Amino acid sequence: MTSKSRSDTPAVPAPRRRTPNRPAGRVLALAVALIVLAVLPAGAAAHGPVAPVASSYLAKVNAASPGLEAKVIDGDQGMWLRVSPAHTVEILDYRGAPYLRFSPSGVEVNLSSAMYYLNQTPVPAIPPANLSRATPPRWQRVSAGHAYLWHDGRLHALATVALLPGATRIGTWRIPVVLDGRASAISGGLWHAGNPSLVWFWPIAVLLLCLLAGWRARVPRLDRTLAQGVALLALLAIAVSAVGRGLYGRPSVSVPQVMEMAVVLAFVAWRLWRLLLARPRPGYFSYFAVAFVALWEGAALIPTLLYGFVLIGVPGFAARTAAVLCLGCGLGLLLLAPRVGEQAQSSPPDAELARALEGEDDDFSKSLA
């Protein structure tokens, strides 16, 4: 019976050791997420930002003369008007001077109107003190079409009025116009909605606490299952947010909106394929990418959790649910992604070591034969 010497035994590759996991990386990732949430615009009250997703006030058009199609945009921020080419219409400013003129040749703005200076972007200008309704107009064409959108403070002027307890309708607004030489007006009402309940923030905390409990168990299969389930919920919420923001017209859906929605939905489809069908399973980068997009969409939807009227193309409940899932799942994935990445990197050496040990046992068995 022959036997192999110790020196003839195949060398067992030493497993690669990983540096013990440190919480600094996770803390940094969570800090970055909080910075993102703080930097991105989240306010949308009565005088909110451009393209708000929620507002405390909502203005509606009740009456407009035949030949005029009027819509209030972004809650109470802007008035959009389309005039039939058969009519000539002048919009009067706060002082009664002509501000806009719609005619068969297009839309013109009066450079001698106080409203022209107040509507300068990004910073309004102070109108000259000598401007009045008697100042001769200086017209400048701004569009060859027959529709125009402008900011009009008369829509939300009533927002400064003290609200009665339980009241929702604040009052009536009126924009004077001159239609084919006759005095007319576009009129409507302003409504107020109370802020949503803070209960909407509780599911975010509950979700994070549950994920933290699972994370502390340090069970690899549980970590992978949690990461996959949370990523699926996050992708669903991302899709709802993208569709809602992409299909909300101002007054119609624009090409950039459609393009942005298409890019986000393509990302969702790609991540779903990688998550459910592709091999190998997603690792750290895949989950981090989903977390980043979820937090981005969640930050954009934060105003829906703070203000009463939701201004996107899905119902308010769906928008707020999407916001909660984007924020909770996004932060949860930042917690789970490093652990999943560690497991993916440690698996190949462990498998290699197991095969080597198995080979050594076979050689030792042969030596005893």
Protein Blocks (a to p, Z undefined) as FASTA:
>chain_A
ZZddfklpccdddddddddddfklmmmmmmmmmmmmmmpccbdcfklcehiabdfbdcdd
fbdcehiacddeehilpccddddfkbccddddfkopafbdcdfkbccddfkbfklmmmpc
fbdcdddfkbcfklccddddfbfblbdcdddfklmmmmmpccdehiabfbdcdddddeeh
iacdddddddddddddfklmmmmmmmmmmmmmmmmnopaklmmmmmmmmmmmmmmmmmmm
mmmmmmpccfbccfklmmmmmmmmmmmmmmmmmmmmmccdddfklmmmmmmmmmmmmmmm
mmmmmbmbdcbfbdfklmmmmmmmmmmmmmmmmmmmmmmmmmmmmmmmmmmmmmmmmmmm
mmmmmmmZZ
